[in-house]
Amino acid sequence: MKDNGDVEFTDLFDLRQPRSPKELIEERLAICNECPWLDKRLTKCRKCGCFMKLKTTLHLAQCPIGKW
């Protein structure tokens, strides 16, 4: 993972990356679901290109526009 919270594809499979607790994942997804940048059909952010159901599981990941 980059210092600015950007996720790299390999981060999703890196067991050394800390994972978010279920409550935090749900909180982040709720924020994303209200965001105009979210493609709700794919649950994909059009700003960063990430699939949010995966990105939100990475504890150190950050929203590209600072919402979480």
C-alpha positions as CSV (number, residue, x, y, z in Angstrom):
1,M,0.0,0.0,0.0
2,K,1.2,3.5,-0.8
3,D,1.8,6.1,1.9
4,N,-1.3,8.1,0.8
5,G,-3.6,5.1,1.4
6,D,-3.9,4.1,-2.3
7,V,-4.4,0.4,-2.7
8,E,-2.5,-1.7,-5.0
9,F,-4.1,-4.9,-6.4
10,T,-1.6,-7.1,-4.6
11,D,-2.5,-5.5,-1.2
12,L,-5.8,-7.4,-1.3
13,F,-3.9,-10.7,-1.1
14,D,-1.1,-9.7,1.2
15,L,-1.7,-11.3,4.6
16,R,0.6,-8.8,6.2
17,Q,-1.9,-6.0,5.4
18,P,-4.1,-5.3,8.5
19,R,-7.8,-5.9,7.9
20,S,-10.7,-3.8,9.0
21,P,-13.2,-5.0,11.6
22,K,-16.7,-5.7,10.2
23,E,-18.1,-2.6,11.7
24,L,-15.6,-0.3,10.0
25,I,-16.2,-2.1,6.7
26,E,-19.9,-1.5,7.0
27,E,-19.4,2.1,8.0
28,R,-17.1,2.8,5.0
29,L,-19.5,1.1,2.5
30,A,-22.4,3.1,3.9
31,I,-20.4,6.3,3.1
32,C,-19.5,5.0,-0.3
33,N,-23.2,4.2,-1.1
34,E,-24.0,7.9,-0.7
35,C,-21.1,9.1,-2.9
36,P,-21.8,10.2,-6.4
37,W,-18.4,8.7,-7.5
38,L,-19.7,5.1,-6.7
39,D,-20.8,2.9,-9.6
40,K,-23.5,1.1,-7.5
41,R,-23.9,-1.6,-10.1
42,L,-20.3,-2.7,-9.7
43,T,-19.7,-1.2,-6.2
44,K,-16.7,0.4,-7.8
45,C,-15.3,3.9,-7.2
46,R,-15.0,5.9,-10.4
47,K,-12.5,8.1,-8.7
48,C,-9.8,5.5,-7.7
49,G,-11.0,2.5,-9.7
50,C,-11.2,0.2,-6.7
51,F,-14.0,-2.3,-6.0
52,M,-15.1,-1.0,-2.6
53,K,-16.3,-4.3,-1.1
54,L,-12.6,-5.3,-1.3
55,K,-10.9,-1.9,-0.6
56,T,-12.9,-1.3,2.6
57,T,-11.5,-4.5,4.1
58,L,-8.0,-3.0,4.2
59,H,-7.6,-1.1,7.4
60,L,-5.1,1.4,6.2
61,A,-6.9,2.2,2.9
62,Q,-8.3,5.6,2.4
63,C,-11.0,7.2,0.4
64,P,-9.5,9.1,-2.6
65,I,-11.6,12.2,-1.7
66,G,-11.2,12.0,2.0
67,K,-14.6,10.8,3.1
68,W,-13.1,8.0,5.3
